[in-house]
């Protein structure tokens, strides 16, 4: 017996409408077509499904069995159709994020909290993006968005500008370098540099300043949390380089100062890397807008 979804909808419609005419109107087919459909289904089953002489039409025992199946299956089918519609229209989906910028956790969490309020049906997850190569993962659809400050020319990947920031030197207000209007690469030679536990090439102080100048700090101390970095700096246990907005946002202590890197300062830009076909999804566009708004708030703080 070959049962199709239309057969289940037919059984349900005739039962609820009590006759062929109203059921045909609900199903948007002719009464004749509906009669032929029921006859074909009964021929397959080898039994009658309706007591035709009764008004309203009643189901036989076999018809009731089929009705119970329709009541069980059709809501699941409709739920699946609604889910597919939401996926197609970009109202639900998956948003797995990889972060190449360690300090960006401080900025991203408020963004995701606001995002969750409007897009509760989107599955959001965060992967640090520090222990694996995030861009190939984006191309292979293992993640859906990468926060990065290093745009690349990759097929099928768009880098969307989020905001600019300045990496700044941070030192205790009692530190000798605090008296300088700016610091240069050579100033780090005798210093303990406190940094996040990531590869050097992903730290602005190395990629933008120390590696080009071929300067090595006296020592490097790796610390996971921004607040702890600032605590150590304020205690004059070392110096750090952090994004300007991070220092303003955390506001741990007044015992440290910030200075530009080089006389002209250094400016970096943060991007959201996404697959081109995902860029216009409503929830992706909303996340980008929220990210930019949060960045503006941080920069104005």
C-alpha positions, 0 to 999 in steps of 0.5 A: 500500500502506497500512502502519500501525504496527500492521502493523509490530508484527504482523510483528515479533511473529509473527517473534519468537514463531514463531506466531500464538497467542503473537504474538496474546497479546503484541499483546493481540488474538485469534488470529482478529483477527491472522490477518485483519490479516495476510491484509489486509496480504498482500492490499494487498502482493499477495504472501505474507509468511509461509510458513504450513506451516513451524513456527515460521512463517517470513517470505518474502522480502517478509516479511523486507523488511517486518521490516527496516522494522519493526526500523528504524521501531518503535524510533524511534516508541517513542523518540518516544512516550517523549519525548512522555510525558516532555514530558506528565509534565514530566520533560523540556522547555525552560527558557529563563530571562531575568534582569532582575536583573543581580546575579542571575547570581551567585546563579543559576549554582549553582542551575542547576548543581544543577538540571542534575544531576537534570534533564539532559534539560531544555534550559536556556538563559539570556538576560540579559533586559536588551536586550529586554522579558522579560515579553512574551517570556514571554507569547509563549513565547520564554522560560519563566521571568523573574527579576524584582523588579517583579511585574505583573498580566499575564494567564496569568502567575504571579509566584512569590516567591523571597526578599527582599533589601536593597539596601545602600550600599557604600563604601570604609572610608576614604570619609566616608560610611562614618562614617554609620549610613545614607545618604540620596538627597542623599548621592549628589549629590557621588558617582561611582556605580558600577553595572551597565550597565542601564537606570536603572529596573532598578537599585534605587538609582534606582527606590527612592531617587534617582528618587523624590527627584529626585537625580542623582549627580555621575557614573555609571560602568558596570561589568559584573562585581560583583568589579570594582565592589567592587574600584573601591569598595575603591580609593575610586573611587566608591560602589555599591548592591548586594544585601546577599547579593551583597556577602556572597557575593563577599567580594572585600576587607575595604576596604569597608563597607556601610550601609542605604539610609535610616534604615529600610532598603529591602527588595526581593523577587525573583520567578520569573515563569512561565506559569500552565500551566507552574507545576506542571511537575516540573522548574519546581517543582524549579528554584523549590525550588533557587532558594529553598534557594540564597537561604537559603544566601546570606542565612545566609552 
